[in-house]
Structure formats: structure tokens, C-alpha cells
Amino acid sequence: MKKVALALLGLVAIAIIAFLIFGPAWFEKQTNMVDGKPLPEISAEAQRLHDSLMIVDLHGDTLLWQRKITDSVNYGHIDLKRMQQGNVGLQVFSSVSKTPRGQNYDSNSADTDNITLLAITQLQPMRTWFSLLERQLYHGQKLDRAVKDSAGALAKVSNAADVDGLVEFRARTGKPIGVLFSAEGLQTLEGERENLQNLHDSGMRMAGLVHFFDNELAGSMHGEKKGGLTQFGRTILRDMEQKGMIVDIAHSSHATVADILKMARRPVVSSHGGVQAVCGVNRNLTDAEIRGVAATGGVIGLGYWDGAMCDTDPATVAKAAKHVRDLVGIEHVALGSDFDGAVTTRFDTSGIVQITQALMDAGFAEAEIRAVMGLNALRVIKAGIEPLPKTAAPPQGKVTPATPLVVKPGADARNLVTE
């Protein structure tokens, strides 16, 4: 009997070890998928244009998963090799710290959390198992390690000088790829204002106040109450603007979006999502909200999954881009893939040329395509990650404009100038 018990115990131990080794990758393969549906052939003209673009993606969730950004794998959506193949110039990597059980777009409680089990099974440091702040700081450290391990292929972007340097080096050498640290929800502050400085010190330069549930700062579009900014949220918003952390309204309730746009003194972004006029999902922006983002000088990052576009066809992204352009101007359209964000898309980041082709097919001019594919986002990032001078903060209700980044039609990245 004792031998049988030991044998069973051994089998259980082997099963646990096998799960810890192979389970996280298996789970991600079922979570971040490419649907395999047909894609149009890329024309030589589209490929030439794409190869000359400065491409910026405002949102990817790769830091959540066990694999490293520098690993080349055949699952998920983003890694270094595939970013290089797609000619990505700057990738914003967001930290997901908590998601509710039974996550949906309509109503979620903040009482449950899926990421605790993921952190444990991925063998993350124990400090991340039960602290949302530590999870986010760990993601920042993970991004820093990827930069260090990339042998110069990745470069962290923390200030305006980094943006200028990135553009200059890519124009001369085609590398590195810039990376910027962001967050989906500041529940990681754990109610402490001082923790925002810890996140800023980790390199975070963009953050949404909420994710899939209401928190101490604001109401989520997917929360139970869907309220607006709390007093704590208003304080943190002002602190973010002062420190040079871009405010992201993705996942915010309509009430929170209205409060943020009313308070904003600097350009805000919707890092990943869609527009109600093309896809009537509750998380997408109304025309009034699009106008509000544009009034701050910000941008709207369009995603590629069905929750943003009600489809995964790249042509639908072009349709959404056209709607925003016609409503408020081309300077407010950007990309926000949500790659590796538990979504299914038509292509991974190596195939982002599909968006270039779709925009060309929809009749966008070359200068417009350059703006959508990266220059608009780059303009807002460069302006938004610089701290405000403490002695010269703009008065409440006024927006500090972002300096435009302009590329002349027919030019390549070497012609990027500020005006």
C-alpha cells in the first residue's frame, strides 16, 4: 500500500511539473489566436510604402504572458522577430494586473481575479502573487530585461529625447524598435497616491485608470456601477499630467470619459478599441467622445479584433479610420492592436502591412497613411511623456497642444521633422 501511495504521489508531482512547464504556453495558444481567414495579396506599392513607415502600435499585452518578448515562437501575436518583420517602429506594452472571472463587456465585479492563478502557474516571483502593484512593477522589470537581452534591437522610450533619438536611428539603420511601458487600470496604486511615483520610476508613461471593473479611481464601461471619476481619480489624473504620463480612456465608462475630457489639460488617447459608428459594442467611442478626444489633441488607436471592429477584416479598420478622419481629421487616427490581449485577430504583428494595404484600397493618401500608421501616435507620445514645469502648469480646462510631426508626401522616415 505504501508503494502504491508513493507511486500516486510521484504521478501527481510529475503532472504538476508538466502543467507548470507546458500549461502556460498551452493556455496562451488558446487565448491569443489568429483566425486564419483569407487576406488580400499585398501589392508591391503597398509593401514599398509600408517599408518606409514609422509604425506605432499603442497597445499590446505581451508582458502578461510567460514568454519573453525576445523569444521567437509560433503562437501569440507579438515578439521581437515578428515586430521586425512587420516594420514596427514603436510598440506600447501594457501591464494587465487583474481580470475578473467570467470577464465580459457588460458588467463585472471587482471581487474576483484570474491573474493570481496565472502569476502562480507562470512561476512569477511570490511578491506578485497577491500584490497588484508588484505585478505591475514586475512587468516593468520584464520589459527592461527584454531591452537588455535584445542586443540593441529594442530601446526603451521614457522622454521626448528618446523619441527623437528613436526616429533618427531608425532612419539611418532601420533599428531599434522603441518600447514604452503602459498600464490597463491603476487599481495597482492600491489606494495610495504615492505609488504613482513608483510606477513612473519603473518607466510607465501611459495608463488607463480602469480596466474591466470599477476601481477606486473611476467607473469602467464594463463595471457594475459605471460611474465617473472619484476624487482620488481626479487627483491621480492631475498627477499623471504633471509627471508626463499619458491618460488612456480605453475601457472607461461614458461618465469617466466625460469627466476626463472635461479635466484634460494635455492630449489623451484611446489606446485600443473602435467607434460606435462602425461597431456598436459598448466599449467603442461615440462621435461626441471622438470629438472630445480630438479637442485635447489626442488620438484614437483602432484595434483589429471583433470586439473593436465587429470583424477581423483589415478593411473594417480602414472604414473606422475613415469615419474618424471625416469627423475630426486624419491627425486623430492611430493604431492600437490589442495583440496578445486575449483576442483573436486576422494576422499577427508581422502582418501589419495588411493595414497599409487596406488604407490604400480605401483611397487614403500617402501622407494620411503615414499619419495613421504612426506619426499621429508619435506626436502625442512625444508631447505627453514630458513632465509639466511645476512653475508653469497650464490653467485648468486648457489643453497643452502636441507639436505636430510631419512627413512630406513621398518622403521616407529621414524626412521626419517637427514644426
N, C-alpha and C positions, 0 to 999 in steps of 0.2 A: 504493500500500500504506500509506503514511504517513497519507493522508487517511482510509482505512478504519479504521486503528488509532485515530486521534484521534476519529473518529465513534463507535466502540465504547466508547472511554474516556468520551466525553461521555454516552452512553446509560447506562453503568454509574453515572456520577456522578448523573445525573437519577434513576435508580432508587433509589440510596442516599438522596438527599434526599427523594424521595417517601415512602420507607419511614420515615424519621425523622419526617416530618410527619404521616403518616396511620397508620403502623404501630401505635403505642401505643394509639390510640383503637380501632382495629380489634381489637387483641388483647383489650382490656378488654371490648368488646362481646361477645366470645365467652366471656368468663370470668365476669363478674358479670351474671347474667341473671334475668329474671322469666319464669316458665314459662307464664303466660297461661291457666292453668286457671281454671274458674269460681270466683267468690267470692260469698258471700251478700250480699244487699242490706243496707245499713246502715240501721237503724231511726232515726227521729227521736230517740228516747230515748237510744240509744247515742251518737249524734252530740253531743247536748247534754252528756251526761256526759263524753265524750271532750274536748270543747272546754274543759272546766273542770279537766282533769287537769294535774298536774305530771309529765310523762313523762320518764323517764330510760332511755337505752339504754347498756348497759355495754360495748358493743364494736362498732366499725366500723373498716374497714381502708382508708378513702378516701385516707389520706396516701400509700399505696403508689403511687398512680397519677398520671399526668402532669397530669391536670386539677386545677383549683383547686376548693376547697370552695365558693367564691363564684360559680363558673361554673354557669349553668343549662344542662343537657344532657339528652338523651333516652336516655341509657344509664347503666349502673351503678345504684346504689341510693340514694346519699346526695349531696345538695348543699344549699346554703342554702335555696333556694326550696322544695325538697321537704320539708325539715325544718320550715319554716314551715307548709306545707300540712298536715303531719301533727301539728302542735302539739307538736313535740319541745321539751322544756324544757332538757335537758342531754344532750349526746352525748359519750361517751368515744371518742376517736380513738386507735387503737393503731398502733404502728410495727412493720411487718414488715421485718426486716433480712436474712433468709436463709431460703430454702426449698430442699429437696433435689430433685434430678432424679428424676422418677418418683414424686413425693410420694404417699403412701398412708397409711392409718390403722394399718397393721400393723407395718412395720419399715422404717426409713430410716437410711441412713448420713449422717454429717455431712461427708462428703468432697466433696460437690458443692453447687453453689449456682446457682439460677435468677435471683436478684435482681441479680447482677453484670451480666448481659446487659440486664436491664430498666433498670438505672440508666444504662447507657451509651446505649441506644437512646432513652431519655427525655431524654437530654442533661442529666442531673443534673451538678452540679459534680464535677470529676475527683476531688476528695478522697473522694467517696462510692463511687467505683468499686471500691476494694479495701480499704476500712475499714468494718467493721460499725458501729463506734462513730460514725464520721462520717455514715453513713447515718441512724442514729437521731437524731443531733443535727440533721441536715438536715430530718428530718420534724418535729422540734420547731419549727424555724425556719419551716417551711412553714405549720404551724398558727398561729404568731404572725403571719405575713403575712396569713393569711386573716382573723384577728381585726381587724387594722389596716385591711384593704381592705373590711371589711363595713359600714363607716359606722355602727357601733354595734349591728349586728344580731347579732354574736357577742361573747361575753365569756369570757375565759379564767378557769378556776377553779383556784386554787392553794392556798387555805386555807379554813378554816371560815367566815371573814367573807365570802369570795366567795360561798359557798353561801347564806348568809343574804341577802346583797345581791341575788343572782340571784332568789331566791324573792320578795323584796319588790318588785323592779322588774317581774317578770313578773306579779305580782298587780295592779299598778297600770297597766301599759302593754301587757302581753302579749309583751314582749320584754325583754332579748335572749335568745338561746339560749346556754346555757353550754357550753363545750367543755373537756375535760380530756384531758391527754396521758398515754398508756399505752404499754406495750410487749408484744410477743409474743416472749418469750425474752430473757434477759440475756447471751446469747453476745456481745452488744455491749460488755460490760465488757472483753473481750479479755484475761481473766485478771487484770485489775488492779482491786483493791478501790477505789482512788481514783476510778476512772471512774464509780462510782455517784454521787458528788457532782456530777460533770459532768452526768449525766442529771437529777439533781434540780434543778440550777441551770437546766436547759433547760425546766423546768416539769413534768417527769414526776412523776406522783403515784400511779401504779398500774403494776404489771408482773408478768407471768408469768415464772417462772425459765427455762422451756423452751418450745420450740415443737415442730416436727416431728422433732426429733432430740435425742439425748443431748448435753449440753454439760458444761462444767467445773463447773457448779453442781449438776446433778441429772439424773435419768433422765426421758425423755419416754415417754408412753404409746405413741408411735409410733417410738421409738428402737430400737436393736439390743439393748441390754442391759436397758433399762427399770429401772435401779437406783434407789436413793433419793438423798437429799441427800448431797453430798460435804461435806467440811469447809469448803471455800470457799463452798458454797451455804448452809451453816448460818451462816457469818459474814455473808454478804450478807443473809440473811433478817433477822437481828438488826439490821443496819444500816438496812434498809428500814423496819422497825418504828420504830426510833429517829427516823429522818428524817421520817416521815409519808408513806410510800409503801405503798399497799395491796398485799398479796400476793395474786396471782391464781393459782389452781391449775389453770386450764384447760390442757389438753394434758399435764399432769403424769402420770407413771406412778403406779400404785397405791401403790408403795413411797414415791415422793416425796410424794404426798398424805398418806400416813400420817405421814411424818416432819414435814411442815409442820404438820399438825393437832396433833401432839404438842408441837411447839415454840411454837405461836402464842400470843402474848400480846395480840393485837389481832384484830379481825374480819377474816376472809379472805373472798375471793369466788371463785366460779367464774364468770368473766365471760361465757362463751358456751358453750353445749352443751346437754345434755339429761340424762335419767335412764334408767338401765338398765330400770326397771320399765315404761317406755313404749316405749323404743327400745334394743334390746340391742347397740348399737355400742360398741366398746371404749373410746372416749373419754368416754362418758357415765358419770355417777356412780352408784355402788351406794348402797343405802339406808344402809349403815354410813357411807359418805363424806358423804351428805347430813346425817346426824345429827352428824357431826364438824364440818361447816361451821356448822351451827346452833349447836353448842356454843360456837363462838367469837363468836357474834352476827352472823355473816356472812350473805351472800345467794347465791343460785344464779340466774345470768342464763340464761334459756331462749332458745334460738335458734329460727330459723324455717326452716332448710333441712333436707334429708332426712337428712344425717349426724347431726343432733341429734334429729330427731323421727321418722325413717323415713318422712317425709311432708312436704309443704309446706302442708297444710291448717291454717289457724289453729285449728281445733277441737282439733287434736292438741297445740298449745301449751297450750290450756286444760286438756287432760287431764293433761299433765305438771305444770302448776301445781297442779291438784287433788291429785295424788299427793304433791307436796312439802308442800302445806298440811296434808293429812291425816296425814302422817308426822311433821312437826316444827313446823308452824304457819305461818300466812299471812305472818308477818313475815320469812320467809326466802326468799320468792319474788320474782324480779325478771326483767328483760328483758335479753337480750344477743344482738342480731340476727345478728351476724357479717356485716352488709351490707358489700358491696364486698370480701369476703374470699374471692374465687374460689368463690362459691357461687351456686346457683340457688334463688330463693325465689318465693312466690306473689304478692308485692307488694313495692314499694319503701317507703322511709320515709314517703312521702306517704300511704300506705295503712295506716298502723299502727292506725288506727281498727278495722281488722279484728280485732285482738287484743281491743280493748274489747268489740266485738260478741260474739266467741267466749266471753269470760269471762261476759258477761251471759247468753248462751244456755246456758252450763254451770251457771248458778244461783249464781254468785258475788255476794255482797252489794256494794253500792256502796263501802263502806269497804274491803272486800277488794280491789276493783278498783283503787281509788286507791293502795293499798299496793303491789300487784303492778306497776302501770304506772309507778311512780316513787318513791313515798315510802320504800319499804324501801331501795332503792339510795341515795337521797339521804341517809338516816340513816347508812348505813355510810360513804359518801364523806365526809360532814362529820366524822365521828369519826376516820376513818382517815388523812386527809391533814394532820392536825395533828401536829407533832413531839412526841415524848415529852419531858418535862422531864428533863434529864440527871441531876438530883439526886433524881428521884422515879420512876425507871423501875420498873414493876411486876415482882415477882419472877418467875423462870422458871416456866412452867406455868400462870400465871394470866392470864386474858383481861380486857383493859380493855373494858367494855361500851360499846356505841354508844348515845348519847342518842336515845330514840325521837322520831320526827317524827310528829305525829298530826294528822289532818284529821277533823273531826266529820262523821258521815253527813249528806249533803245540803248540805255546805258547798262553797265553791269554794276556789281557791288562797289567797284572802285570809285563810282561817282556819287556815293552816299555823302551828303553834306548836311549841315544844319543851317537853317535860315531863321 
